[in-house]
Amino acid sequence: MLVDSSPVPRAKAAPASPTRRAARALGLLLSVVMLVLAVLASIAVGAKALSPDQVWHGLFHDTGTYGDVVVDERLWRTVLGLLAGAALGLAGSVLQALTRNPLADPGLLGINAGASAAVVTAITYFGVTSLTGYVWFAFLGAAAVGALVWFLGGSRGATPVRLALAGTAISAALYGYLQAVMIIDDSALGRMRFWTVGSLASATHSTVTQVLPFLAAGTLLALALARPLNAVEMGDDTARALGANLDRTRALAMLAATVLCGAATAACGPIMFVGLMVPHAVRSLTGPDLRWILPYAAVLSPVLLLGADVVGRIVARPAELQVGIVTAILGGPVFILLVRRRRTAQL
């Protein structure tokens, strides 16, 4: 894939001092430590808690015991949470830069709605009942909506406002379609109910291997766009003066966000607020430079997603709350707080 390689300055602000760079590096290292702890908690904690010895034995000495089976099941769930969390964090960071809106998330461009509508169609009209089938229909739906938003937003002449308006309009139409189909078809409602709330519980080796190539490609593209997107955030006129190719950068940013969010949504269902909360919080720690925001978001978003998944297993023992419900409960108040803070800052 081609990425805009035009010379672009580092960020809006002056180059960071050595002390600031060291603090950012240390913060990223601490974030990695938090991620390791979240991974271990995801494997060890659940309806049945496992001891560290059982976790170690299950990971490296599989003999078919109860603990080994539990570890094997939770391992793929954890891997999917790790990959999906990183994808949603990167997609949110890219979209916030693309739309110049620090409160934007992957749902803003209708990607979640496209995936959901495609799965409803697959269940109702094509009889698809397996997660393997959901993955491909959901990804195709997300990709189709991403392309449609880009077209309606003006294609090469797309602007942040046009993209946001196109995404909002398409999301409203698709969610109306989704609700209508599920009301008419009771069987579709029953099968969709679990997927639409967002969950990691159905993760398998097959699910991970199917979405991994898309997540890897989207991640590489998003990281490669850090410098051009730094210029885009400064405004169209300034970005052109600095030599950035706005049309190419926006098209590739849309592609990266669609691939990342589409693959994550296909595997887990629509999970809200992760792509909003983490990139927004990270920006206050790293400053506006996407070369730091993207790695931080890729590490801390899985921490949030895996942490929410663990909380969902604990609070409803022996049953569990799906991770999408937990992130929605956490994300609603946080979103209100962020909006209030922005409004106060503008007064």
LUMVOLO-277552 format. One line per 5 residues: number of its first residue (from 0); their letters; for each residue x, y, z of C-alpha. Coordinates in pm, 1 decimal, padded with zeros to 6 digits. Layout:
REM residues N
NUM> A> X,Y,Z; ...
This chain:
REM residues 347
0> MLVDS> 00000.0,00000.0,00000.0; 00118.6,00347.0,-00082.0; 00143.2,00596.2,00199.0; 00201.2,00966.2,00165.7; 00573.4,01015.8,00213.6
5> SPVPR> 00577.3,01389.6,00164.6; 00789.9,01571.8,00421.5; 00569.6,01667.5,00713.4; 00678.3,01830.0,01037.8; 00651.5,01636.8,01357.8
10> AKAAP> 00344.2,01785.8,01525.8; 00166.0,02104.5,01609.3; 00390.5,02193.3,01897.5; 00763.2,02239.0,01912.3; 00978.0,01923.1,01924.3
15> ASPTR> 00954.7,01751.5,02260.6; 01243.4,01794.5,02500.4; 01456.8,01489.9,02592.7; 01284.5,01484.3,02931.4; 00939.5,01477.9,02768.1
20> RAARA> 01045.2,01199.8,02530.7; 01184.7,00998.2,02819.2; 00860.3,01045.4,03013.7; 00657.8,00927.9,02712.7; 00880.6,00622.2,02670.1
25> LGLLL> 00852.6,00537.6,03039.9; 00475.3,00578.8,03024.7; 00457.8,00343.2,02725.9; 00666.2,00086.8,02913.7; 00432.5,00109.4,03214.6
30> SVVML> 00138.3,00067.6,02977.2; 00292.2,-00255.0,02847.3; 00324.8,-00378.6,03206.3; -00044.0,-00298.7,03261.2; -00127.9,-00493.3,02946.3
35> VLAVL> 00064.8,-00798.9,03068.7; -00124.2,-00787.0,03399.7; -00457.0,-00754.1,03214.4; -00372.3,-01057.7,03001.0; -00285.6,-01266.7,03306.9
40> ASIAV> -00604.6,-01156.1,03483.3; -00811.2,-01244.4,03175.5; -00672.2,-01598.9,03179.1; -00688.3,-01653.0,03555.0; -01014.0,-01480.6,03657.2
45> GAKAL> -01364.8,-01588.5,03571.5; -01662.8,-01782.4,03699.0; -01399.0,-02024.0,03829.0; -01078.8,-01856.2,03946.4; -00751.8,-02035.5,03871.8
50> SPDQV> -00431.7,-02026.8,04071.8; -00104.1,-01909.1,03913.0; 00012.9,-02273.8,03911.9; -00296.4,-02381.1,03718.6; -00248.5,-02100.0,03467.5
55> WHGLF> 00117.2,-02192.8,03415.1; 00034.4,-02562.3,03385.9; -00248.7,-02495.5,03144.5; -00030.9,-02279.5,02920.7; 00275.4,-02501.8,02901.9
60> HDTGT> 00179.6,-02853.3,03020.2; -00158.8,-02941.7,02868.9; -00273.1,-03275.9,03015.3; -00650.2,-03237.6,02980.3; -00726.7,-03140.0,03339.7
65> YGDVV> -01009.0,-02898.0,03423.8; -00766.2,-02611.7,03469.9; -00597.6,-02683.1,03137.7; -00929.9,-02677.6,02953.6; -01030.3,-02349.2,03115.3
70> VDERL> -00695.7,-02191.9,03029.1; -00726.7,-02306.2,02667.7; -01074.3,-02152.6,02637.3; -00974.6,-01826.9,02803.9; -00651.4,-01802.5,02607.0
75> WRTVL> -00824.0,-01747.8,02272.2; -01072.9,-01516.2,02436.9; -00782.0,-01313.6,02570.9; -00599.2,-01309.5,02238.2; -00910.2,-01184.7,02060.7
80> GLLAG> -00959.9,-00916.6,02326.8; -00598.9,-00811.4,02282.2; -00627.8,-00782.7,01904.7; -00975.0,-00626.4,01897.3; -00887.8,-00374.1,02169.0
85> AALGL> -00576.6,-00261.2,01982.5; -00774.8,-00235.3,01657.7; -01049.8,-00023.5,01813.0; -00797.5,00205.4,01983.0; -00604.2,00259.6,01659.9
90> AGSVL> -00924.1,00312.7,01459.0; -01048.8,00568.8,01711.4; -00717.1,00754.3,01706.9; -00713.2,00769.0,01326.4; -01074.0,00888.6,01307.0
95> QALTR> -01022.3,01156.8,01571.3; -00732.2,01289.9,01365.8; -00917.6,01253.9,01035.4; -01230.2,01437.2,01155.8; -01039.1,01673.6,01387.7
100> NPLAD> -01285.8,01572.8,01656.1; -01134.7,01437.6,01980.6; -01472.1,01285.4,02070.9; -01502.0,01080.2,01750.1; -01513.3,00701.8,01759.0
105> PGLLG> -01539.8,00421.3,01498.3; -01918.6,00434.3,01514.1; -01912.9,00789.9,01381.4; -01860.0,00673.2,01022.6; -02124.8,00399.8,01036.3
110> INAGA> -01881.4,00107.8,01037.5; -02046.1,-00065.1,01334.6; -02389.9,-00015.4,01179.5; -02271.6,-00162.3,00849.5; -02135.0,-00473.8,01018.6
115> SAAVV> -02450.7,-00520.5,01226.3; -02682.6,-00478.7,00926.9; -02480.4,-00729.5,00726.3; -02502.4,-00990.9,01003.3; -02880.0,-00940.6,01037.7
120> TAITY> -02912.6,-00990.3,00662.0; -02698.4,-01303.5,00672.5; -02905.9,-01456.7,00953.2; -03247.7,-01363.9,00815.7; -03208.3,-01415.5,00442.3
125> FGVTS> -02912.2,-01654.0,00404.1; -02957.6,-01876.9,00709.1; -02609.5,-01815.1,00846.9; -02583.9,-01934.3,01206.6; -02210.9,-01982.1,01272.2
130> LTGYV> -01961.7,-01728.2,01396.7; -01742.9,-01809.7,01096.1; -02019.1,-01687.1,00867.8; -02082.0,-01379.2,01081.0; -01719.2,-01271.3,01050.0
135> WFAFL> -01716.9,-01245.7,00673.2; -02059.7,-01086.2,00637.3; -01980.0,-00833.7,00910.7; -01649.1,-00742.1,00755.1; -01801.9,-00698.8,00409.8
140> GAAAV> -02077.9,-00480.5,00558.8; -01825.2,-00260.7,00736.1; -01614.1,-00227.0,00422.2; -01917.3,-00141.6,00206.5; -02032.2,00129.8,00446.2
145> GALVW> -01680.8,00271.5,00470.0; -01668.3,00301.7,00091.4; -02017.3,00454.1,00079.2; -01932.5,00712.0,00345.1; -01619.8,00805.1,00151.0
150> FLGGS> -01824.4,00844.7,-00169.7; -02104.2,01046.9,-00008.6; -01852.3,01255.5,00183.0; -01708.7,01382.8,-00142.6; -01444.8,01120.3,-00229.2
155> RGATP> -01130.7,01315.1,-00318.1; -01293.4,01634.8,-00197.4; -01402.3,01484.3,00135.1; -01388.2,01703.1,00443.5; -01416.3,01604.5,00811.9
160> VRLAL> -01766.1,01753.3,00838.0; -01892.8,01577.7,00525.0; -01754.8,01241.9,00638.6; -01914.2,01276.0,00983.1; -02251.6,01377.8,00837.7
165> AGTAI> -02248.2,01094.2,00584.7; -02159.0,00841.5,00854.8; -02432.5,00965.8,01087.5; -02699.1,00951.4,00815.0; -02602.4,00601.3,00703.5
170> SAALY> -02588.3,00476.7,01064.0; -02942.2,00600.8,01131.0; -03075.8,00431.1,00817.2; -02900.3,00101.2,00885.6; -03003.5,00084.3,01250.6
175> GYLQA> -03362.0,00144.4,01138.5; -03329.0,-00146.8,00895.6; -03174.2,-00363.2,01166.8; -03454.6,-00297.9,01413.4; -03723.7,-00355.4,01151.6
180> VMIID> -03582.1,-00694.1,01049.3; -03541.4,-00815.2,01407.1; -03896.3,-00709.7,01498.5; -04041.8,-00889.2,01197.2; -03829.4,-01205.1,01238.1
185> DSALG> -03831.0,-01341.1,01594.8; -03569.2,-01604.0,01514.2; -03330.4,-01336.8,01389.3; -03384.5,-01142.8,01710.0; -03292.9,-01444.8,01920.9
190> RMRFW> -02975.3,-01519.8,01725.7; -02865.9,-01157.5,01699.3; -02922.2,-01066.6,02063.3; -02591.7,-01213.2,02180.4; -02380.3,-01077.8,01894.4
195> TVGSL> -02512.3,-00721.5,01896.0; -02414.5,-00650.6,02258.4; -02049.0,-00730.8,02188.6; -01877.5,-01031.0,02343.7; -01546.1,-01217.7,02352.7
200> ASATH> -01702.4,-01539.1,02484.4; -01723.6,-01714.2,02146.1; -01358.5,-01660.4,02056.4; -01183.4,-01957.8,01899.0; -00858.9,-02026.1,01717.0
205> STVTQ> -01052.3,-02002.6,01389.2; -01195.4,-01660.1,01473.3; -00852.3,-01520.4,01552.8; -00683.6,-01659.6,01242.0; -00958.4,-01525.0,01014.3
210> VLPFL> -00936.7,-01165.6,01134.2; -00561.9,-01152.0,01208.8; -00447.2,-01066.0,00851.6; -00692.1,-00775.1,00832.8; -00594.6,-00645.7,01176.4
215> AAGTL> -00224.1,-00669.2,01092.0; -00267.7,-00482.5,00762.3; -00482.9,-00212.5,00924.1; -00236.1,-00168.2,01209.9; 00062.1,-00122.3,00977.5
220> LALAL> -00128.5,00126.8,00763.8; -00246.9,00326.8,01065.1; 00104.8,00350.4,01209.4; 00243.4,00456.1,00870.3; -00010.0,00740.9,00853.3
225> ARPLN> 00099.2,00903.1,01181.4; 00309.0,01179.6,01021.6; 00064.2,01274.1,00741.8; -00226.3,01278.7,00987.7; -00029.6,01511.0,01214.6
230> AVEMG> -00037.8,01759.7,00927.7; -00406.3,01698.1,00849.0; -00497.9,01786.1,01207.7; -00343.8,02128.6,01157.7; -00603.7,02224.3,00894.1
235> DDTAR> -00629.8,02186.0,00519.0; -00446.5,02504.1,00421.1; -00157.9,02443.1,00659.6; -00132.5,02077.8,00557.6; -00113.8,02170.0,00187.7
240> ALGAN> 00147.2,02433.1,00260.8; 00353.1,02167.0,00437.6; 00334.0,01937.9,00135.3; 00084.4,01680.9,00264.8; -00136.4,01501.6,00011.8
245> LDRTR> -00476.2,01550.5,00176.1; -00680.1,01330.4,-00059.0; -00444.6,01035.5,-00033.9; -00404.4,01067.3,00341.1; -00780.6,01083.6,00402.2
250> ALAML> -00850.6,00789.8,00171.3; -00587.7,00572.8,00339.2; -00702.4,00681.2,00686.1; -01059.9,00580.9,00597.6; -00929.7,00247.9,00468.8
255> AATVL> -00726.1,00183.5,00784.4; -01015.3,00268.6,01017.0; -01259.9,00057.0,00816.2; -01033.3,-00246.8,00809.8; -00948.1,-00223.1,01180.4
260> CGAAT> -01297.7,-00153.3,01309.8; -01463.7,-00384.6,01059.2; -01248.5,-00682.9,01152.5; -01286.4,-00620.3,01526.9; -01663.3,-00578.2,01497.0
265> AACGP> -01690.2,-00887.5,01280.2; -01520.4,-01101.3,01543.7; -01669.1,-00953.1,01863.3; -01980.1,-00761.5,01766.5; -02012.4,-00383.3,01805.9
270> IMFVG> -01823.0,-00271.7,02118.3; -01875.9,00094.3,02196.6; -01662.8,00362.9,02361.3; -01324.4,00182.1,02359.0; -01222.5,00367.3,02043.8
275> LMVPH> -01336.8,00695.1,02198.8; -01220.8,00683.0,02560.7; -00866.6,00554.7,02524.8; -00739.5,00775.8,02238.0; -00896.7,01081.8,02402.0
280> AVRSL> -00735.7,01004.1,02737.6; -00402.3,00921.2,02576.0; -00393.8,01256.6,02396.8; -00385.2,01436.3,02732.3; -00075.2,01233.8,02826.3
285> TGPDL> 00121.2,01237.3,02500.9; 00017.7,01563.1,02336.5; -00107.6,01581.6,01976.3; 00167.1,01375.6,01810.6; 00009.3,01064.2,01658.5
290> RWILP> 00344.2,00888.3,01654.5; 00294.0,00855.8,02030.7; -00086.0,00846.5,02044.6; -00112.4,00540.4,01818.8; 00127.6,00313.2,02015.0
295> YAAVL> -00026.2,00420.6,02346.1; -00378.4,00355.0,02216.0; -00276.2,00015.7,02076.2; -00147.0,-00088.7,02419.6; -00401.4,00069.9,02654.2
300> SPVLL> -00719.5,-00009.1,02458.7; -00675.4,-00386.1,02514.1; -00617.3,-00310.3,02882.8; -00961.8,-00146.3,02896.6; -01132.2,-00417.9,02690.8
305> LGADV> -00979.4,-00710.2,02881.5; -01041.9,-00535.8,03213.1; -01408.4,-00485.0,03122.2; -01433.2,-00850.1,03020.0; -01291.8,-00962.0,03356.1
310> VGRIV> -01533.5,-00733.5,03542.3; -01822.8,-00880.9,03345.2; -01723.3,-01232.9,03452.3; -01694.1,-01137.8,03819.3; -02003.1,-00926.3,03885.6
315> ARPAE> -02253.4,-01181.8,03754.6; -02100.9,-01509.7,03872.3; -02167.2,-01787.8,03781.4; -02307.8,-01618.5,03469.3; -02140.4,-01318.0,03304.9
320> LQVGI> -02210.3,-00980.3,03150.3; -02093.4,-00936.9,02792.2; -01801.2,-00701.0,02754.8; -02003.7,-00468.5,02530.0; -02247.5,-00407.1,02815.5
325> VTAIL> -01966.5,-00330.2,03060.2; -01792.9,-00085.2,02825.2; -02126.6,00088.4,02759.3; -02191.0,00124.4,03133.4; -01842.2,00266.3,03184.7
330> GGPVF> -01836.8,00469.7,02865.5; -02163.4,00660.9,02907.3; -02060.0,00859.2,03217.3; -01706.3,00905.0,03083.3; -01840.8,01046.0,02755.6
335> ILLVR> -02062.7,01292.3,02943.5; -01763.2,01399.0,03154.0; -01548.8,01452.7,02844.6; -01818.2,01662.3,02677.3; -01859.1,01876.6,02989.7
340> RRRTA> -01483.5,01927.1,03015.6; -01461.9,02038.4,02652.4; -01755.3,02274.8,02695.9; -01601.0,02425.7,03008.3; -01267.6,02469.0,02831.8
345> QL> -01435.5,02655.8,02544.9; -01614.3,02903.8,02772.3
